[in-house]
């Protein structure tokens, strides 16, 4: 998608602080961190939100979760971490490209949000 900021980051059109990259997944530090460690894990394929994912995306979604686990280990989140997927306006999704927030290095409260 031509105007998607996450697509531009994943393609290298916009520079960012890369945490991990392979043929299908791209990960970088969030520009507005909500925890001492706040990384985004995105598919390189443009999927607007989890609601737009299809059965054909199942392997990609599983790969994203496994890479999030690997990134958490690489970043030393041995005491735990939180993964968040915001979907749609009411879910707090601000960029229309599916992404997983990986948050760590602080105690997470429950329930989250206001």
One Martini backbone bead per residue (centre of mass of N, CA, C, O) as a GRO file, in nm:
protein
  114
    1UNK     BB    1   0.094   0.037   0.026
    2UNK     BB    2   0.171   0.365  -0.046
    3UNK     BB    3   0.060   0.521   0.246
    4UNK     BB    4   0.207   0.323   0.438
    5UNK     BB    5   0.424   0.348   0.695
    6UNK     BB    6   0.495   0.045   0.744
    7UNK     BB    7   0.570  -0.020   0.453
    8UNK     BB    8   0.800   0.192   0.441
    9UNK     BB    9   0.969   0.070   0.665
   10UNK     BB   10   1.000  -0.226   0.550
   11UNK     BB   11   1.133  -0.114   0.268
   12UNK     BB   12   1.327   0.152   0.356
   13UNK     BB   13   1.207   0.438   0.290
   14UNK     BB   14   1.203   0.448   0.606
   15UNK     BB   15   1.384   0.498   0.867
   16UNK     BB   16   1.486   0.264   1.133
   17UNK     BB   17   1.494   0.068   1.431
   18UNK     BB   18   1.599  -0.237   1.390
   19UNK     BB   19   1.540  -0.569   1.525
   20UNK     BB   20   1.391  -0.734   1.282
   21UNK     BB   21   1.444  -0.950   0.981
   22UNK     BB   22   1.264  -1.093   0.708
   23UNK     BB   23   1.069  -1.198   0.444
   24UNK     BB   24   0.780  -1.139   0.643
   25UNK     BB   25   0.924  -0.972   0.882
   26UNK     BB   26   0.901  -0.670   1.093
   27UNK     BB   27   1.112  -0.492   1.338
   28UNK     BB   28   1.053  -0.217   1.577
   29UNK     BB   29   1.067   0.068   1.740
   30UNK     BB   30   0.868   0.262   1.908
   31UNK     BB   31   0.800   0.610   1.894
   32UNK     BB   32   0.578   0.558   2.153
   33UNK     BB   33   0.658   0.445   2.433
   34UNK     BB   34   0.496   0.224   2.703
   35UNK     BB   35   0.785   0.105   2.757
   36UNK     BB   36   1.108   0.026   2.785
   37UNK     BB   37   0.991  -0.199   2.596
   38UNK     BB   38   0.892  -0.119   2.244
   39UNK     BB   39   0.775  -0.334   1.998
   40UNK     BB   40   0.723  -0.398   1.654
   41UNK     BB   41   0.528  -0.646   1.472
   42UNK     BB   42   0.529  -0.704   1.119
   43UNK     BB   43   0.402  -0.747   0.822
   44UNK     BB   44   0.495  -0.706   0.495
   45UNK     BB   45   0.226  -0.761   0.445
   46UNK     BB   46  -0.066  -0.606   0.379
   47UNK     BB   47  -0.262  -0.574   0.680
   48UNK     BB   48  -0.489  -0.377   0.823
   49UNK     BB   49  -0.606  -0.616   1.010
   50UNK     BB   50  -0.713  -0.885   1.171
   51UNK     BB   51  -0.992  -0.874   1.018
   52UNK     BB   52  -0.824  -0.916   0.727
   53UNK     BB   53  -0.749  -1.185   0.783
   54UNK     BB   54  -0.669  -1.507   0.658
   55UNK     BB   55  -0.610  -1.832   0.610
   56UNK     BB   56  -0.351  -1.762   0.436
   57UNK     BB   57  -0.222  -1.610   0.711
   58UNK     BB   58  -0.155  -1.821   0.933
   59UNK     BB   59   0.155  -1.860   0.908
   60UNK     BB   60   0.227  -1.562   0.949
   61UNK     BB   61   0.104  -1.526   1.231
   62UNK     BB   62   0.273  -1.744   1.367
   63UNK     BB   63   0.548  -1.620   1.298
   64UNK     BB   64   0.509  -1.359   1.456
   65UNK     BB   65   0.487  -1.490   1.736
   66UNK     BB   66   0.761  -1.637   1.735
   67UNK     BB   67   0.929  -1.379   1.692
   68UNK     BB   68   0.840  -1.233   1.947
   69UNK     BB   69   0.969  -1.440   2.134
   70UNK     BB   70   1.261  -1.407   2.028
   71UNK     BB   71   1.284  -1.103   2.085
   72UNK     BB   72   1.239  -1.115   2.388
   73UNK     BB   73   1.493  -1.280   2.442
   74UNK     BB   74   1.699  -1.082   2.308
   75UNK     BB   75   1.589  -0.839   2.518
   76UNK     BB   76   1.557  -0.968   2.817
   77UNK     BB   77   1.241  -1.088   2.892
   78UNK     BB   78   1.242  -1.308   3.145
   79UNK     BB   79   0.988  -1.179   3.325
   80UNK     BB   80   0.832  -1.079   3.076
   81UNK     BB   81   0.541  -1.005   2.861
   82UNK     BB   82   0.353  -0.817   2.613
   83UNK     BB   83   0.087  -0.879   2.383
   84UNK     BB   84  -0.055  -0.660   2.123
   85UNK     BB   85  -0.374  -0.631   1.937
   86UNK     BB   86  -0.503  -0.381   1.763
   87UNK     BB   87  -0.859  -0.338   1.658
   88UNK     BB   88  -0.958  -0.077   1.557
   89UNK     BB   89  -1.081   0.200   1.701
   90UNK     BB   90  -1.180   0.069   1.977
   91UNK     BB   91  -0.890  -0.091   1.998
   92UNK     BB   92  -0.655   0.139   1.917
   93UNK     BB   93  -0.601   0.165   1.617
   94UNK     BB   94  -0.367   0.388   1.432
   95UNK     BB   95  -0.262   0.174   1.220
   96UNK     BB   96  -0.341   0.030   0.893
   97UNK     BB   97  -0.143  -0.214   1.020
   98UNK     BB   98  -0.072  -0.488   1.129
   99UNK     BB   99   0.023  -0.534   1.485
  100UNK     BB  100   0.266  -0.606   1.735
  101UNK     BB  101   0.299  -0.554   2.068
  102UNK     BB  102   0.609  -0.534   2.256
  103UNK     BB  103   0.618  -0.551   2.613
  104UNK     BB  104   0.871  -0.437   2.862
  105UNK     BB  105   1.037  -0.382   3.175
  106UNK     BB  106   0.750  -0.403   3.324
  107UNK     BB  107   0.473  -0.384   3.498
  108UNK     BB  108   0.168  -0.524   3.428
  109UNK     BB  109  -0.159  -0.440   3.409
  110UNK     BB  110  -0.490  -0.538   3.543
  111UNK     BB  111  -0.653  -0.393   3.347
  112UNK     BB  112  -0.617  -0.249   3.061
  113UNK     BB  113  -0.652   0.066   3.051
  114UNK     BB  114  -0.957   0.272   3.101
   0.00000   0.00000   0.00000
